[in-house]
Amino acid sequence: MAELVPLAEAKEYLRIDSDTEDALLLTLIDVAKDHCENYLQTSLPSELPMPVKQAMLILVGHFYEQRVGEDIPKVVYVLLSPYRAHLW
């Protein structure tokens, strides 16, 4: 399956230039994917609708910046909600 959110895209979104945190970012992309799939109650397709991809990027940024357990931004659920009952 193609990368839902490529590492380069996540790094651009977060404005990260170095490669030192690539392993962490790849893990955070996986965590964001799992979170979205759990919320949507389905697997994500290989071609994401733009709002779902944006939700993933916001989650990656949130998990990267907030490492002590702050609440997930509500905008993530606003972006995902229209797709929750949608069958891929």
Secondary structure, 3 states (H helix, E strand, C coil): CCCCCCHHHHHHHHCCCCCCCHHHHHHHHHHHHHHHHHHHCCCCCCCCCHHHHHHHHHHHHHHHHCCCCCCCCHHHHHHHHHHCCCCC
